[in-house]
């Protein structure tokens, strides 16, 4: 099943490349944007706590192509003990087939031993549909597949093929203030009853043209986590966002 799934992903990647070769580019000029997030908490006295969160997002559009790179790092320390150390990078290429439909491929890699794994790599491909395109609201839906290679803290390795369904909704209160909701569902195709769900809710309020305050709440659920680890991780982050 793993080989067949890899073949399906490879076919999808080749299909996206073929679309790029045959499709005509749009007239819009290439554009690149950068967004950076920073959150920091330091407390001493009765409670000794340090928490640092860093995030960055780069989006480059060129004709029908949109390339997205995202990075995130979370570090936490309670007293003299490290309580969080998570690093994640991802890249995704989207190709517009039409005004509302597109194809995508991507890869994400993550390290989070406090969730039970030393490395996790997701290779994904699929189709995207812009379900809502309006002045103040937008929503896109993804459907495709993922192949996950994971190394757990107990030394075990496993490869898992999964289907993937995702949602990205955004409501703009003004040009720079908005609410965004992300959701992803990955049902495992090899192990019955195994699936992963992640959601992120974010509210951004500007304090200047380039700087805003961002409040986000992330929930990640794994129905079959590594042995001796919990199923659910939650993270509430408040910080500053800078955009260019």
RACORJO-V664356 format. One record per helix or strand of 2 or more residues. SS is the DSSP state (h for helix, s for strand). FROM is the first residue (numbers start at 0). LEN is the number of residues. If there is no record, write none. Layout:
SS_FROM_LEN ; SS_FROM_LEN
This chain:
h_1_21 ; s_30_13 ; s_48_14 ; s_64_14 ; s_80_16 ; s_100_12 ; h_112_3 ; s_116_17 ; s_136_16 ; s_156_16 ; s_177_11 ; s_194_12 ; s_210_12 ; s_231_12
